[in-house]
Amino acid sequence: METTIQDTTALAVDGGEPVREETLAYGGQTIEEDDIEAVADALRSDYLTTGPTVDAFEEAFADFVGTEEAVAVANGTAALHAAMRAVRIGEGDEVIVPTLTFAATANSVVFEGGTPVFADVEPDTLLLDPESVEERVTDNTKAIVGVDYAGQPCRYDALRELADAHDLVLLDDACHATGGSYKGEPVGSLADLNTFSFHPVKNMTTGEGGMITTDNPEWANEMREFRNHGITSTHHERAERGSWVYEIPEAGYNYRLTDMQCALGMSQLEKLPGWVERRREIAARYDVAFADVDAVEPIAMREDSTCAYHLYVIRLNLDTLSVGREEVFDALRAEGIGVNVHYIPVHYHPFYRENFDTGGGLCPVAETAYECILSLPLFPRMTDDDARDVEKSVKKVISTYRE
Ligand SMILES: *Cc1c(COP(=O)(O)O)cnc(C)c1O
């Protein structure tokens, strides 16, 4: 049924001809002339950093996600760190995070002296499982962090119910999901604090960059101080007062985002919805292409959400294959397809094993998923021919390794 001419040719990893000469990366930014113009304009302006473009970008982003406040910071990790500070995470406080995420989600808890508690994910979507969260709640729990894995929002209705029942703060690490929505509500407005990354591989970029959105003006104010050494006034406010005096009630960091970066962010934000559309288009054609390949199972998508498709994640049905995920990974790389694995469960890392006594068995669903997941190339600049190469390569490799 899947027999094409490609299926019968030798794999590149075995010395055959690769599907592509040049490797297709799994992700990448889109930078157009108007983005370059926007940055050039910022460079010609009076402010390279902490100027009017920072405020404008924050306002535009808050409008986009429908929150009162947006606070721009240096990167997505700084956004998580600032959020942990706003919530006052400290010694003895537990924060529940999914283990299938980028390590920064858990690391940010550690930065503030808290304890990350790893929860498992749902077997179909690989999103934070509210039932596993409930099992982890103790008297010391202070917050829950949802991670919108691959760009699909978590079950925020269930997470909100848990948070309310136990008086916890709900956070959304939305770094994958910029431009997505849940039950008609935009990602960025789903939790009490929502964090974004504008790294080039994410759905929009400022080079490095991050944002926190919230409806709580006190938290927003604290995070604006936190990103600027903990100083309670801005240089504009001091200039207006005609005074040099400022106070640092609590040490902060330099986590500022520059005006050049915010200019790029403004320009990118306008185009984000179109890019998410393109991501969804490519994902939809992958869905069709793999529908009859029983060794390939894309993660499940919920009807009530709009996935922003930062990643297209498949699970390999290893029972139907003669090799493991590593061989499939190597074979696809050899064909010129830049596949990746998102993620090594965070509780596997030596830092957490040694300092938080984690290890195998803690999150069985995530651990099983980790053995068979692969992220296929997905970004707006990909052409239909690129997508066809991905489909062709996956089918070629899978049919060769069929049990
Ligand atoms: C990218 C990412 C981060 C960190 O963002 P940076 O801008 O790279 O610091 C945090 N969490 C998740 C889920 C991410 O994907």
PDBQT file of the ligand as one rigid body, heavy atoms in Angstrom, charges set to zero:
ROOT
HETATM    1  C1  LIG A 501      12.299  27.681  24.555  1.00  0.00    +0.000 C 
HETATM    2  C2  LIG A 501      11.670  27.285  25.809  1.00  0.00    +0.000 A 
HETATM    3  C3  LIG A 501      12.012  27.888  27.024  1.00  0.00    +0.000 A 
HETATM    4  C4  LIG A 501      13.161  28.838  27.184  1.00  0.00    +0.000 C 
HETATM    5  O1  LIG A 501      13.155  29.929  26.339  1.00  0.00    +0.000 OA
HETATM    6  P1  LIG A 501      14.523  30.678  26.013  1.00  0.00    +0.000 P 
HETATM    7  O2  LIG A 501      14.055  31.919  25.310  1.00  0.00    +0.000 OA
HETATM    8  O3  LIG A 501      15.335  29.788  25.147  1.00  0.00    +0.000 OA
HETATM    9  O4  LIG A 501      15.187  30.980  27.300  1.00  0.00    +0.000 OA
HETATM   10  C5  LIG A 501      11.306  27.505  28.159  1.00  0.00    +0.000 A 
HETATM   11  N1  LIG A 501      10.330  26.579  28.108  1.00  0.00    +0.000 NA
HETATM   12  C6  LIG A 501       9.990  25.972  26.972  1.00  0.00    +0.000 A 
HETATM   13  C7  LIG A 501       8.887  24.958  26.974  1.00  0.00    +0.000 C 
HETATM   14  C8  LIG A 501      10.652  26.295  25.775  1.00  0.00    +0.000 A 
HETATM   15  O5  LIG A 501      10.333  25.654  24.652  1.00  0.00    +0.000 OA
ENDROOT
TORSDOF 0
